[in-house]
């Protein structure tokens, strides 16, 4: 459920992979998953509601392009028997592996766990938090490399279809045309079993921590103005605050719905909201689409 953190290039069908080699997972976790951040995500209750339909210990799930975030795992943990976390960037996988091994310097997810427990109707006691984290570590089977830009997007042995595949704020980082986005969703579709679900989340603003604070502020203000005045739609590639953006990235809901339906899904839920973090001056428009595979 986190906003994406990348710099999208519009000159080719895909963003430059090299930018992810130096991705700073710790900065991302601090900015988007630290104290009080989870309350900014209006999509969290949607995900809690979605997973409530399943019986405990009943599904297998893949989080594709999950970054260093464990928010989907926190929500899904009691429903899944097996959970795979996949991401392209080694730094992101390392952050998850460190938490899995209880590295004392790994990111502390306990307050995020407590918040989600309360959304589920629990008290959120320390004991409940510990129980949920234990469950998370039990079902998190593997942390693996993935790459949506190649034919075999998952490592050998991990292509088997899943009941739920989530891909949150990932595709808008690497796809820079409707055709490349369509191809990515088609590949994800192959990972979902018949009757299973694909959850796709897309965002408009992309944070770039290589920018100075003033440059980032200027970028966010420019994009934020587009979100509020044009409902996030830019008809063609143009300069916004010194950064190039293209229309389909803003048409998240309608584009994702159309492409998911063309890949054999019935859309069962769509949701859009404005994410605004005044602490890091970050504004985003986020769209979520849930599809059930026919």
N, C-alpha and C positions, 0 to 999 in steps of 0.2 A: 503493500500500500504506500510505498514511499515515492516521492517525485523522482524523476530520473536525474542523473548527474553526468552530463556528457556534453560535448560540443558537436552539434550535427553539421556535417558538410553537405552542401547541396550540389556539388559539381559532379558527383557520380551517384549510382544507385544505392551505394552503401557508405556509411561513415568509415573513417579511417580506424582500423583496428589498433594501431599503435598507441592511440590515446589511452587505451585501457591498461597498457603495461605498467603505467605509472599511477593508476587510479589509487587514490588515498582512501582506503576503507575507513580509517579512524576518523578522518574529517567528515566523511559522509555520515557515519553513525552519530557523531556528536551533533551535527547540524540537523539531522532528520529523525533521529531515534532517541535523542537525549531526553532529560527530564521535561515533562510537559508537552513534548512534541506530538505524542500519539493523540492527544485531544484535538489536534488541528485536522486530523484525518476524518472527514465525514463519511468516508467509505468503510471505516472499521466496523460500524454496526451492520452494514450491509453484508460484510463477510461473515460476521458472527451469525447473522440470520441465515445466510446461505448454508453454512455447515450444520446448523441445527436440524436440518431435514434428514441427516444421516444418523444411523444407529452408531453407537460406540464401537470401535474396532471393526469397521466395516469397509473401509476404502483404502486404495493405494493412490498416492499423490506425488506429483512432480512439480516442484517450483522451478521453472525454467527462467534463467536470467535473474535469479533472486538477489544478486548483489551480495552485500554482507548482512542483509536484513533477515531476521528470524520472525518477523511479525506474522507471516502466513502460517508458520509452524506453530506458533503460540496458539493461534485460533483453531487450527485443524488437529492438533496433537491427539486429543482424546477420541477423535473420529477415525483416525487412520491406523492401519496395521503396519504400513511401510511408507516412508517419506524420503524422497530423494531431493537434495538441494543441488542445483546445477548452475554454474556461472562460468563465463568466459575468463574473467580476470583472476589471476592467481591470488592477488592480495585479498579479494573478496572471499575466495574459498578458504584462505588461511585464517581469516577472521572468524569464520564459522567453525572451522576445525579447532581453533584455540578454545572457543566456548565449549565445544563438544567434549574436549579433554579437561575441562575445568581449569584452564590456565588462569591463575589469579589476576593476570593483566588483561584478560579478555573483556569484551564489552559486557556491562551489567544489564541484563534484560528484565530484572525482577519487577521494576515498577511498571514496565509495559505489560508483563504477565498479570500483575495485580489489577491493572485497569481493565484488561480483557476479561478476567475472571468476574469482575463486578458487572460488566456488560452481560455476561452469561447468567447473572442472577446469583452469583456466589458472594461470599463475604469478602474475599480477597485477603484472607489471613496469611501470615507468614507460612503456616503449614500448607495451606492450599497452593501458595506460590511455589514452594519446594516440590510439592507433588506434581504440579504441572511441568516444572523444569525437568524432573525425573522422567516424566512421560515423554517429553520432547526428546530427551537424549536416547530413550529406549526405541522410539520409532524412527529417528533420523538414521537411516541405514547407511547412506553414502553421500559424500560431497564430491561432485565430479565436474569435469570440464564439459562445456557445451559450446556450440558455435552455430548460430542460426544461418550463417552465410555460406555454409558448406552443405553438401548433399546429405551426409550422415551427421545430423546435428547433435546426437548423443553418442557416447562411447559404445563400442560393441558390448552387448549384453544388457544394455540399459534402454533399448528401444521398445520394449514390450509395452502394450497400451495400458494407460492408467485410467482410473475412475475420474480423477480430477487433475487437470494441468493448469497451473496459474502462470501467467507471464505479465508481470506488473511493471509498468514504466520501463520497458526494455526495448520493444520494437521501435518506438519513436526515437530511440537513440541511434539505431543502425539502419533503418529504412528511410530512404529519402525520395521515394516515388511510390505511387499507388501500386505499380507492378511489383516492386520489391516487397512491399508490405503484404500484398496478396500471396506471393510466394512463401513468405515467412509463416503466414497463417496456415497455408496448405501444409507446410512441414509440421507445424504444431498439431494440426488435425490428425496426422498419422500417428501421433503419440497418445491419442484419446480413444478409448474403446467405445464401441457402440453403446449409446445410452449414457455415456460419460459427459463430463463438462469441461469446457475451456473458458477460463476467466482471463480477459485481456484488459489491461489498464493503460491508458495513454495520457501523456501530459504535454503541455505546450512549452512552458518555460523550462530551459535546461540550465542548471547551475554549472558554472565553470570556476573551480577554485584556483585556476591559474591566473584569473583576472584580479586586478586590484579591487579593493572594496568599493572605490568610486566607480570603476568600470562596471562592476556587477550591479551596483545600485542603478546606474544609468540603463543597463540592459533590462533589469527587472521592471523599472518604471515604464520603459518603452513598451515592453510586451504586455504589462499589466493594463496599459491604456488601450491596447488592441483588444484584450480580453473583454474589457468593460464597454467599449464603444462599438466594436464590430462582432461581439460574441465569439471572439477567437477565430474568425475566418479571414484568411488572407488569400485572395484569389490566385496569386502567382508569386513566384520568388521575388522578394523585395527586401530592401534594407530597413531594418527596424532597430533604431538605436545603435547602428553600426554593426548589426549582425544579420546574416541572411536567413530568411525563413520562407517556407513555401506552403501553399494553401492546404494541402491534404493533412498536414500535421495539426491543423486547427479543426478539421472536420472529424474529430475523433469518433463521436457517436455514430453519425451516419455512415462514415467510411468503414468502421469496424463492423457495424451491423451488416452492411452490404457484402463485405468480403467474407465474413463468417458464414452467412447464409449460402454464399456461392461454394463454400467448402463443406457443406453438408450439416450445418448447425441450425437449430431453431433458437432464436434469441429469446431467453426467458427473463432477462433483467438488463436494464440499462440505466445508468445513473451518472450525473454530472454535477460537479461542485467546484467552488473556488477555494483553493488552498492559499492561506495568507499567513505568513510567519513574520510578524513585525520585528522579531529579535534579530533575524539575519536579513531583513528586508527582502523577502522572497515571496513573490506572488505567482500562482500557477492556476491553470484551469485543467481539471482532471476529469477524464471520462472513463467509466467502467462498463464493460459489456460482458454478460455471461451467456454462453451458448451451450445447448444440449445437443450432442451428436446424434443424428438420426440412425 
